[in-house]
Amino acid sequence: MLHATPLGRWRSFLTIAAIAVAGCSDRSAAENLQAPAAAETAKGAPMAEQKCENDPTSRSLCMIRMILDHVAQDPDRAGGGISEIKAASSTSYEVALPKEGRIVHRTYSFEVKEGSIRMNAPTERVESF
């Protein structure tokens, strides 16, 4: 039985949500988003902010969308794409980006305020083979 545990079901949901968000072109959702702020170089400094609904699913979708946008803008994104996105907490996600001979693990954290989400600069660690 696949994904029989609650954690397995949650991971399946996040995978499906990430795929759906990546291919989403919902005009009304796009109209509700603010343009991302310019990236700052200081570790942990806010990078982007978006408005979104205040329920947990909408917040998760906004965070995942921001992560996908950030990865898409990465000049060093060549490699194996995204192999995993998982929630580390209600306000942070871990993303695995396989490269040749290594996997780059990025942790994205967010500040959640009523009606908006701010992405902080991600932290990285590299797992070499």
TORFI-629280 format. One record per atom (N, C-alpha, C, CB): residue number from 0; residue in one letter; chain; atom name; x, y, z. Coordinates in Angstrom, 3 decimals. Glycine has a CB too. Layout:
BEGIN
NUM,A,A,CA,X,Y,Z
...
***
This chain:
BEGIN
0,M,A,N,0.845,-1.168,0.000
0,M,A,CA,0.000,0.000,0.000
0,M,A,C,0.894,1.235,0.000
0,M,A,CB,-0.963,-0.004,1.216
1,L,A,N,0.786,2.094,-0.994
1,L,A,CA,1.603,3.283,-1.120
1,L,A,C,1.117,4.394,-0.203
1,L,A,CB,1.613,3.759,-2.554
2,H,A,N,2.046,5.066,0.448
2,H,A,CA,1.762,6.245,1.265
2,H,A,C,0.640,6.003,2.271
2,H,A,CB,1.400,7.413,0.373
3,A,A,N,0.704,4.900,2.978
3,A,A,CA,-0.345,4.546,3.927
3,A,A,C,-0.253,5.368,5.211
3,A,A,CB,-0.271,3.064,4.256
4,T,A,N,0.917,5.899,5.536
4,T,A,CA,1.062,6.667,6.765
4,T,A,C,0.608,8.104,6.538
4,T,A,CB,2.521,6.632,7.262
5,P,A,N,0.238,8.808,7.611
5,P,A,CA,-0.145,10.220,7.454
5,P,A,C,0.988,11.042,6.838
5,P,A,CB,-0.545,10.818,8.813
6,L,A,N,2.243,10.770,7.222
6,L,A,CA,3.371,11.500,6.647
6,L,A,C,3.490,11.226,5.157
6,L,A,CB,4.673,11.123,7.357
7,G,A,N,3.271,9.979,4.740
7,G,A,CA,3.312,9.624,3.319
7,G,A,C,2.225,10.327,2.542
7,G,A,CB,3.180,8.123,3.139
8,R,A,N,1.040,10.400,3.121
8,R,A,CA,-0.055,11.110,2.451
8,R,A,C,0.259,12.593,2.326
8,R,A,CB,-1.373,10.914,3.214
9,W,A,N,0.850,13.178,3.371
9,W,A,CA,1.199,14.592,3.347
9,W,A,C,2.243,14.861,2.264
9,W,A,CB,1.722,15.044,4.724
10,R,A,N,3.247,14.000,2.161
10,R,A,CA,4.263,14.165,1.116
10,R,A,C,3.641,14.043,-0.265
10,R,A,CB,5.384,13.127,1.282
11,S,A,N,2.720,13.123,-0.429
11,S,A,CA,2.039,12.974,-1.716
11,S,A,C,1.275,14.245,-2.057
11,S,A,CB,1.082,11.767,-1.692
12,F,A,N,0.589,14.805,-1.071
12,F,A,CA,-0.166,16.045,-1.299
12,F,A,C,0.769,17.164,-1.732
12,F,A,CB,-0.935,16.459,-0.025
13,L,A,N,1.912,17.315,-1.036
13,L,A,CA,2.843,18.386,-1.386
13,L,A,C,3.424,18.196,-2.784
13,L,A,CB,3.970,18.458,-0.364
14,T,A,N,3.706,16.948,-3.151
14,T,A,CA,4.223,16.681,-4.493
14,T,A,C,3.194,17.067,-5.540
14,T,A,CB,4.608,15.201,-4.645
15,I,A,N,1.959,16.657,-5.327
15,I,A,CA,0.889,16.985,-6.267
15,I,A,C,0.663,18.487,-6.305
15,I,A,CB,-0.413,16.258,-5.887
16,A,A,N,0.689,19.129,-5.144
16,A,A,CA,0.503,20.582,-5.088
16,A,A,C,1.616,21.299,-5.844
16,A,A,CB,0.459,21.065,-3.626
17,A,A,N,2.856,20.830,-5.680
17,A,A,CA,3.980,21.465,-6.378
17,A,A,C,3.836,21.325,-7.884
17,A,A,CB,5.309,20.855,-5.922
18,I,A,N,3.404,20.170,-8.335
18,I,A,CA,3.210,19.953,-9.770
18,I,A,C,2.075,20.832,-10.282
18,I,A,CB,2.913,18.464,-10.065
19,A,A,N,0.994,20.906,-9.520
19,A,A,CA,-0.149,21.722,-9.933
19,A,A,C,0.222,23.198,-9.977
19,A,A,CB,-1.333,21.506,-8.985
20,V,A,N,0.974,23.655,-8.981
20,V,A,CA,1.372,25.058,-8.940
20,V,A,C,2.305,25.379,-10.098
20,V,A,CB,2.048,25.390,-7.601
21,A,A,N,3.212,24.468,-10.419
21,A,A,CA,4.168,24.709,-11.506
21,A,A,C,3.452,24.915,-12.835
21,A,A,CB,5.156,23.541,-11.620
22,G,A,N,2.367,24.212,-13.058
22,G,A,CA,1.649,24.328,-14.326
22,G,A,C,0.453,25.253,-14.261
22,G,A,CB,1.201,22.983,-14.775
23,C,A,N,0.296,25.948,-13.163
23,C,A,CA,-0.882,26.776,-12.947
23,C,A,C,-0.750,28.120,-13.649
23,C,A,CB,-1.114,26.984,-11.458
24,S,A,N,-1.834,28.564,-14.269
24,S,A,CA,-1.838,29.900,-14.876
24,S,A,C,-3.131,30.613,-14.504
24,S,A,CB,-1.683,29.814,-16.426
25,D,A,N,-3.494,30.517,-13.251
25,D,A,CA,-4.726,31.111,-12.756
25,D,A,C,-4.609,32.633,-12.751
25,D,A,CB,-5.051,30.590,-11.343
26,R,A,N,-5.383,33.275,-13.609
26,R,A,CA,-5.284,34.723,-13.773
26,R,A,C,-5.647,35.462,-12.493
26,R,A,CB,-6.182,35.186,-14.907
27,S,A,N,-6.698,35.034,-11.803
27,S,A,CA,-7.108,35.744,-10.594
27,S,A,C,-6.048,35.614,-9.510
27,S,A,CB,-8.454,35.212,-10.086
28,A,A,N,-5.409,34.469,-9.406
28,A,A,CA,-4.339,34.301,-8.422
28,A,A,C,-3.159,35.197,-8.769
28,A,A,CB,-3.888,32.828,-8.350
29,A,A,N,-2.823,35.275,-10.048
29,A,A,CA,-1.709,36.121,-10.481
29,A,A,C,-2.003,37.589,-10.205
29,A,A,CB,-1.424,35.912,-11.973
30,E,A,N,-3.253,38.015,-10.335
30,E,A,CA,-3.608,39.409,-10.092
30,E,A,C,-3.491,39.765,-8.621
30,E,A,CB,-5.017,39.688,-10.581
31,N,A,N,-3.630,38.772,-7.728
31,N,A,CA,-3.569,39.025,-6.299
31,N,A,C,-2.156,39.069,-5.757
31,N,A,CB,-4.341,37.988,-5.573
32,L,A,N,-1.157,38.722,-6.580
32,L,A,CA,0.217,38.664,-6.113
32,L,A,C,0.919,39.994,-6.344
32,L,A,CB,0.971,37.536,-6.812
33,Q,A,N,1.768,40.357,-5.418
33,Q,A,CA,2.593,41.530,-5.620
33,Q,A,C,3.838,41.108,-6.374
33,Q,A,CB,2.954,42.208,-4.272
34,A,A,N,4.450,42.027,-7.093
34,A,A,CA,5.727,41.733,-7.740
34,A,A,C,6.751,41.478,-6.645
34,A,A,CB,6.183,42.904,-8.684
35,P,A,N,7.629,40.469,-6.826
35,P,A,CA,8.635,40.183,-5.806
35,P,A,C,9.569,41.376,-5.602
35,P,A,CB,9.445,38.940,-6.192
36,A,A,N,9.935,41.606,-4.354
36,A,A,CA,10.895,42.653,-4.046
36,A,A,C,12.273,42.205,-4.524
36,A,A,CB,10.906,42.976,-2.521
37,A,A,N,13.168,43.139,-4.693
37,A,A,CA,14.515,42.805,-5.137
37,A,A,C,15.203,41.949,-4.087
37,A,A,CB,15.334,44.081,-5.420
38,A,A,N,15.994,40.992,-4.544
38,A,A,CA,16.709,40.100,-3.633
38,A,A,C,17.766,40.886,-2.867
38,A,A,CB,17.358,38.925,-4.408
39,E,A,N,17.947,40.527,-1.615
39,E,A,CA,18.980,41.142,-0.801
39,E,A,C,20.038,40.087,-0.533
39,E,A,CB,18.398,41.721,0.529
40,T,A,N,21.258,40.515,-0.272
40,T,A,CA,22.351,39.566,-0.147
40,T,A,C,22.548,39.058,1.274
40,T,A,CB,23.614,40.192,-0.630
41,A,A,N,22.112,39.764,2.284
41,A,A,CA,22.329,39.342,3.662
41,A,A,C,21.596,38.045,3.958
41,A,A,CB,21.880,40.430,4.627
42,K,A,N,22.275,37.144,4.672
42,K,A,CA,21.670,35.859,5.008
42,K,A,C,20.416,36.082,5.846
42,K,A,CB,22.676,34.958,5.764
43,G,A,N,19.326,35.466,5.432
43,G,A,CA,18.078,35.574,6.159
43,G,A,C,17.281,36.831,5.865
43,G,A,CB,18.351,35.508,7.594
44,A,A,N,17.804,37.709,5.008
44,A,A,CA,17.088,38.940,4.680
44,A,A,C,15.901,38.622,3.777
44,A,A,CB,18.032,39.962,3.998
45,P,A,N,14.812,39.381,3.890
45,P,A,CA,13.656,39.127,3.032
45,P,A,C,14.005,39.252,1.552
45,P,A,CB,12.528,40.086,3.378
46,M,A,N,13.480,38.333,0.736
46,M,A,CA,13.757,38.331,-0.692
46,M,A,C,12.542,38.717,-1.508
46,M,A,CB,14.248,36.978,-1.122
47,A,A,N,11.390,38.237,-1.138
47,A,A,CA,10.178,38.477,-1.919
47,A,A,C,8.987,38.454,-0.976
47,A,A,CB,10.011,37.416,-3.055
48,E,A,N,7.922,39.092,-1.418
48,E,A,CA,6.695,39.097,-0.626
48,E,A,C,5.518,38.941,-1.567
48,E,A,CB,6.565,40.400,0.219
49,Q,A,N,4.531,38.160,-1.138
49,Q,A,CA,3.323,37.964,-1.923
49,Q,A,C,2.113,38.027,-1.000
49,Q,A,CB,3.368,36.615,-2.685
50,K,A,N,1.025,38.505,-1.565
50,K,A,CA,-0.243,38.467,-0.851
50,K,A,C,-0.905,37.139,-1.170
50,K,A,CB,-1.166,39.674,-1.239
51,C,A,N,-1.568,36.571,-0.172
51,C,A,CA,-2.316,35.336,-0.404
51,C,A,C,-3.393,35.198,0.662
51,C,A,CB,-1.372,34.099,-0.397
52,E,A,N,-4.277,34.260,0.433
52,E,A,CA,-5.346,33.991,1.396
52,E,A,C,-4.735,33.525,2.715
52,E,A,CB,-6.339,32.926,0.843
53,N,A,N,-5.510,33.591,3.776
53,N,A,CA,-4.976,33.306,5.100
53,N,A,C,-5.225,31.882,5.586
53,N,A,CB,-5.557,34.257,6.075
54,D,A,N,-5.720,30.981,4.734
54,D,A,CA,-5.902,29.603,5.191
54,D,A,C,-4.617,28.810,4.936
54,D,A,CB,-7.118,28.935,4.474
55,P,A,N,-4.390,27.722,5.680
55,P,A,CA,-3.138,26.971,5.576
55,P,A,C,-2.808,26.461,4.163
55,P,A,CB,-3.192,25.810,6.508
56,T,A,N,-3.795,25.980,3.429
56,T,A,CA,-3.526,25.469,2.087
56,T,A,C,-3.089,26.587,1.156
56,T,A,CB,-4.760,24.771,1.522
57,S,A,N,-3.760,27.719,1.190
57,S,A,CA,-3.374,28.857,0.358
57,S,A,C,-1.983,29.354,0.701
57,S,A,CB,-4.376,29.987,0.511
58,R,A,N,-1.660,29.406,1.999
58,R,A,CA,-0.319,29.828,2.409
58,R,A,C,0.730,28.856,1.874
58,R,A,CB,-0.224,29.925,3.949
59,S,A,N,0.462,27.549,1.985
59,S,A,CA,1.413,26.549,1.474
59,S,A,C,1.616,26.706,-0.022
59,S,A,CB,0.925,25.128,1.786
60,L,A,N,0.520,26.896,-0.767
60,L,A,CA,0.634,27.069,-2.213
60,L,A,C,1.437,28.325,-2.563
60,L,A,CB,-0.759,27.142,-2.848
61,C,A,N,1.221,29.415,-1.830
61,C,A,CA,1.994,30.636,-2.070
61,C,A,C,3.480,30.387,-1.814
61,C,A,CB,1.483,31.787,-1.176
62,M,A,N,3.804,29.722,-0.721
62,M,A,CA,5.203,29.453,-0.392
62,M,A,C,5.857,28.571,-1.461
62,M,A,CB,5.307,28.780,0.989
63,I,A,N,5.168,27.520,-1.876
63,I,A,CA,5.718,26.622,-2.894
63,I,A,C,5.890,27.365,-4.215
63,I,A,CB,4.806,25.390,-3.087
64,R,A,N,4.942,28.212,-4.569
64,R,A,CA,5.045,29.002,-5.803
64,R,A,C,6.265,29.916,-5.748
64,R,A,CB,3.762,29.839,-6.028
65,M,A,N,6.507,30.533,-4.599
65,M,A,CA,7.667,31.414,-4.440
65,M,A,C,8.973,30.615,-4.550
65,M,A,CB,7.603,32.151,-3.082
66,I,A,N,8.984,29.422,-3.986
66,I,A,CA,10.167,28.561,-4.077
66,I,A,C,10.437,28.194,-5.534
66,I,A,CB,9.982,27.280,-3.224
67,L,A,N,9.397,27.783,-6.254
67,L,A,CA,9.565,27.402,-7.657
67,L,A,C,10.053,28.582,-8.488
67,L,A,CB,8.247,26.866,-8.227
68,D,A,N,9.539,29.772,-8.229
68,D,A,CA,10.003,30.970,-8.930
68,D,A,C,11.480,31.225,-8.644
68,D,A,CB,9.163,32.194,-8.521
69,H,A,N,11.889,31.050,-7.387
69,H,A,CA,13.282,31.283,-7.015
69,H,A,C,14.201,30.274,-7.696
69,H,A,CB,13.450,31.209,-5.492
70,V,A,N,13.810,29.008,-7.695
70,V,A,CA,14.633,27.968,-8.342
70,V,A,C,14.710,28.221,-9.842
70,V,A,CB,14.053,26.551,-8.066
71,A,A,N,13.610,28.652,-10.462
71,A,A,CA,13.593,28.914,-11.905
71,A,A,C,14.532,30.052,-12.282
71,A,A,CB,12.176,29.241,-12.367
72,Q,A,N,14.778,30.989,-11.381
72,Q,A,CA,15.654,32.126,-11.655
72,Q,A,C,17.115,31.838,-11.332
72,Q,A,CB,15.193,33.327,-10.870
73,D,A,N,17.407,30.663,-10.805
73,D,A,CA,18.762,30.297,-10.412
73,D,A,C,19.633,30.088,-11.649
73,D,A,CB,18.748,29.025,-9.541
74,P,A,N,20.719,30.853,-11.815
74,P,A,CA,21.567,30.690,-12.996
74,P,A,C,22.304,29.348,-13.008
74,P,A,CB,22.572,31.824,-13.067
75,D,A,N,22.431,28.699,-11.858
75,D,A,CA,23.123,27.412,-11.768
75,D,A,C,22.111,26.278,-11.579
75,D,A,CB,24.145,27.422,-10.602
76,R,A,N,20.993,26.332,-12.289
76,R,A,CA,19.948,25.340,-12.074
76,R,A,C,20.130,24.077,-12.909
76,R,A,CB,18.615,25.946,-12.375
77,A,A,N,21.145,24.018,-13.749
77,A,A,CA,21.373,22.810,-14.546
77,A,A,C,21.590,21.622,-13.614
77,A,A,CB,22.593,22.992,-15.498
78,G,A,N,21.175,20.483,-14.053
78,G,A,CA,21.321,19.283,-13.245
78,G,A,C,20.077,18.436,-13.372
78,G,A,CB,21.589,19.634,-11.775
79,G,A,N,19.664,17.860,-12.286
79,G,A,CA,18.555,16.930,-12.295
79,G,A,C,17.214,17.517,-11.920
79,G,A,CB,18.851,15.835,-11.398
80,G,A,N,17.076,18.829,-11.961
80,G,A,CA,15.796,19.442,-11.628
80,G,A,C,15.561,19.463,-10.133
80,G,A,CB,14.666,18.709,-12.315
81,I,A,N,14.311,19.324,-9.741
81,I,A,CA,13.920,19.278,-8.328
81,I,A,C,13.528,17.843,-8.020
81,I,A,CB,12.739,20.280,-8.008
82,S,A,N,14.207,17.230,-7.068
82,S,A,CA,13.855,15.854,-6.742
82,S,A,C,12.931,15.755,-5.533
82,S,A,CB,15.105,15.054,-6.489
83,E,A,N,12.862,16.825,-4.733
83,E,A,CA,12.006,16.753,-3.552
83,E,A,C,11.723,18.152,-3.010
83,E,A,CB,12.659,15.879,-2.464
84,I,A,N,10.488,18.355,-2.603
84,I,A,CA,10.094,19.531,-1.831
84,I,A,C,9.310,18.995,-0.648
84,I,A,CB,9.242,20.571,-2.694
85,K,A,N,9.773,19.322,0.562
85,K,A,CA,9.031,18.841,1.727
85,K,A,C,8.946,19.923,2.786
85,K,A,CB,9.687,17.582,2.308
86,A,A,N,7.840,19.904,3.490
86,A,A,CA,7.619,20.873,4.560
86,A,A,C,8.463,20.476,5.764
86,A,A,CB,6.110,20.958,4.941
87,A,A,N,9.263,21.407,6.258
87,A,A,CA,10.029,21.180,7.482
87,A,A,C,9.237,21.685,8.687
87,A,A,CB,11.411,21.880,7.406
88,S,A,N,8.403,22.689,8.443
88,S,A,CA,7.503,23.237,9.461
88,S,A,C,6.394,23.969,8.714
88,S,A,CB,8.264,24.202,10.474
89,S,A,N,5.538,24.656,9.429
89,S,A,CA,4.464,25.387,8.749
89,S,A,C,4.974,26.619,8.028
89,S,A,CB,3.397,25.788,9.741
90,T,A,N,6.218,27.032,8.310
90,T,A,CA,6.775,28.210,7.652
90,T,A,C,8.132,27.960,7.000
90,T,A,CB,6.901,29.322,8.644
91,S,A,N,8.477,26.701,6.742
91,S,A,CA,9.734,26.424,6.040
91,S,A,C,9.621,25.136,5.224
91,S,A,CB,10.905,26.318,7.044
92,Y,A,N,10.376,25.114,4.122
92,Y,A,CA,10.405,23.973,3.206
92,Y,A,C,11.841,23.631,2.875
92,Y,A,CB,9.608,24.272,1.915
93,E,A,N,12.090,22.344,2.680
93,E,A,CA,13.386,21.870,2.225
93,E,A,C,13.240,21.399,0.791
93,E,A,CB,13.931,20.734,3.139
94,V,A,N,14.186,21.823,-0.063
94,V,A,CA,14.162,21.484,-1.481
94,V,A,C,15.464,20.780,-1.828
94,V,A,CB,13.956,22.753,-2.366
95,A,A,N,15.372,19.647,-2.533
95,A,A,CA,16.551,18.911,-2.977
95,A,A,C,16.747,19.134,-4.468
95,A,A,CB,16.418,17.398,-2.659
96,L,A,N,17.944,19.603,-4.841
96,L,A,CA,18.292,19.890,-6.227
96,L,A,C,19.503,19.029,-6.604
96,L,A,CB,18.594,21.421,-6.434
97,P,A,N,19.285,17.891,-7.278
97,P,A,CA,20.416,17.036,-7.634
97,P,A,C,21.274,17.676,-8.723
97,P,A,CB,19.920,15.665,-8.097
98,K,A,N,22.563,17.616,-8.524
98,K,A,CA,23.553,18.084,-9.493
98,K,A,C,24.497,16.908,-9.742
98,K,A,CB,24.337,19.375,-8.973
99,E,A,N,25.442,17.080,-10.625
99,E,A,CA,26.378,15.999,-10.913
99,E,A,C,27.255,15.731,-9.693
99,E,A,CB,27.249,16.342,-12.144
100,G,A,N,27.121,14.544,-9.116
100,G,A,CA,27.936,14.137,-7.986
100,G,A,C,27.541,14.708,-6.643
100,G,A,CB,29.308,14.494,-8.247
101,R,A,N,26.432,15.405,-6.568
101,R,A,CA,26.020,15.999,-5.301
101,R,A,C,24.530,16.346,-5.327
101,R,A,CB,26.856,17.256,-5.000
102,I,A,N,23.999,16.636,-4.163
102,I,A,CA,22.636,17.146,-4.044
102,I,A,C,22.712,18.418,-3.212
102,I,A,CB,21.661,16.083,-3.393
103,V,A,N,22.170,19.491,-3.758
103,V,A,CA,22.106,20.759,-3.030
103,V,A,C,20.768,20.771,-2.292
103,V,A,CB,22.253,22.014,-4.004
104,H,A,N,20.838,20.905,-0.982
104,H,A,CA,19.636,20.983,-0.148
104,H,A,C,19.459,22.436,0.271
104,H,A,CB,19.737,20.033,1.108
105,R,A,N,18.352,23.041,-0.136
105,R,A,CA,18.043,24.418,0.252
105,R,A,C,16.889,24.420,1.234
105,R,A,CB,17.703,25.281,-0.984
106,T,A,N,17.020,25.234,2.248
106,T,A,CA,15.939,25.431,3.202
106,T,A,C,15.419,26.854,3.035
106,T,A,CB,16.417,25.169,4.670
107,Y,A,N,14.144,26.943,2.700
107,Y,A,CA,13.474,28.225,2.527
107,Y,A,C,12.615,28.483,3.757
107,Y,A,CB,12.612,28.246,1.222
108,S,A,N,12.767,29.653,4.369
108,S,A,CA,11.916,30.014,5.504
108,S,A,C,11.104,31.248,5.138
108,S,A,CB,12.766,30.271,6.789
109,F,A,N,9.963,31.370,5.779
109,F,A,CA,9.010,32.430,5.452
109,F,A,C,8.517,33.108,6.714
109,F,A,CB,7.826,31.870,4.656
110,E,A,N,8.180,34.377,6.571
110,E,A,CA,7.505,35.130,7.623
110,E,A,C,6.059,35.293,7.167
110,E,A,CB,8.204,36.534,7.898
111,V,A,N,5.130,34.864,8.007
111,V,A,CA,3.717,34.925,7.651
111,V,A,C,3.043,36.007,8.476
111,V,A,CB,3.026,33.555,7.871
112,K,A,N,2.406,36.938,7.769
112,K,A,CA,1.615,37.984,8.408
112,K,A,C,0.238,37.927,7.783
112,K,A,CB,2.271,39.409,8.243
113,E,A,N,-0.721,38.487,8.418
113,E,A,CA,-2.094,38.485,7.913
113,E,A,C,-2.128,38.940,6.455
113,E,A,CB,-2.991,39.392,8.779
114,G,A,N,-2.435,38.011,5.550
114,G,A,CA,-2.596,38.350,4.142
114,G,A,C,-1.332,38.405,3.307
114,G,A,CB,-3.252,39.629,4.049
115,S,A,N,-0.149,38.213,3.903
115,S,A,CA,1.064,38.241,3.097
115,S,A,C,2.113,37.283,3.647
115,S,A,CB,1.627,39.657,3.035
116,I,A,N,3.012,36.892,2.751
116,I,A,CA,4.099,35.973,3.092
116,I,A,C,5.388,36.565,2.557
116,I,A,CB,3.850,34.536,2.511
117,R,A,N,6.424,36.573,3.378
117,R,A,CA,7.758,37.030,2.967
117,R,A,C,8.712,35.864,2.973
117,R,A,CB,8.278,38.154,3.890
118,M,A,N,9.469,35.731,1.885
118,M,A,CA,10.491,34.690,1.790
118,M,A,C,11.824,35.269,2.263
118,M,A,CB,10.606,34.142,0.326
119,N,A,N,12.496,34.527,3.140
119,N,A,CA,13.841,34.888,3.558
119,N,A,C,14.841,34.221,2.615
119,N,A,CB,14.101,34.471,5.039
120,A,A,N,16.059,34.726,2.609
120,A,A,CA,17.101,34.118,1.771
120,A,A,C,17.289,32.663,2.199
120,A,A,CB,18.453,34.912,1.880
121,P,A,N,17.381,31.748,1.240
121,P,A,CA,17.527,30.336,1.611
121,P,A,C,18.918,30.020,2.147
121,P,A,CB,17.231,29.449,0.414
122,T,A,N,18.975,28.972,2.939
122,T,A,CA,20.265,28.443,3.372
122,T,A,C,20.521,27.173,2.586
122,T,A,CB,20.298,28.175,4.918
123,E,A,N,21.781,26.836,2.371
123,E,A,CA,22.125,25.661,1.568
123,E,A,C,23.110,24.776,2.294
123,E,A,CB,22.700,26.080,0.223
124,R,A,N,22.991,23.510,2.013
124,R,A,CA,24.020,22.544,2.386
124,R,A,C,24.157,21.587,1.209
124,R,A,CB,23.659,21.777,3.731
125,V,A,N,25.353,21.056,1.029
125,V,A,CA,25.626,20.187,-0.114
125,V,A,C,25.966,18.795,0.382
125,V,A,CB,26.774,20.751,-0.982
126,E,A,N,25.321,17.819,-0.207
126,E,A,CA,25.589,16.403,0.090
126,E,A,C,26.356,15.861,-1.114
126,E,A,CB,24.238,15.572,0.361
127,S,A,N,27.640,15.513,-0.910
127,S,A,CA,28.453,14.987,-1.998
127,S,A,C,28.464,13.474,-1.975
127,S,A,CB,29.875,15.524,-1.916
128,F,A,N,28.660,12.890,-3.136
128,F,A,CA,28.713,11.421,-3.244
128,F,A,C,30.133,10.953,-3.330
128,F,A,CB,27.931,10.926,-4.461
***
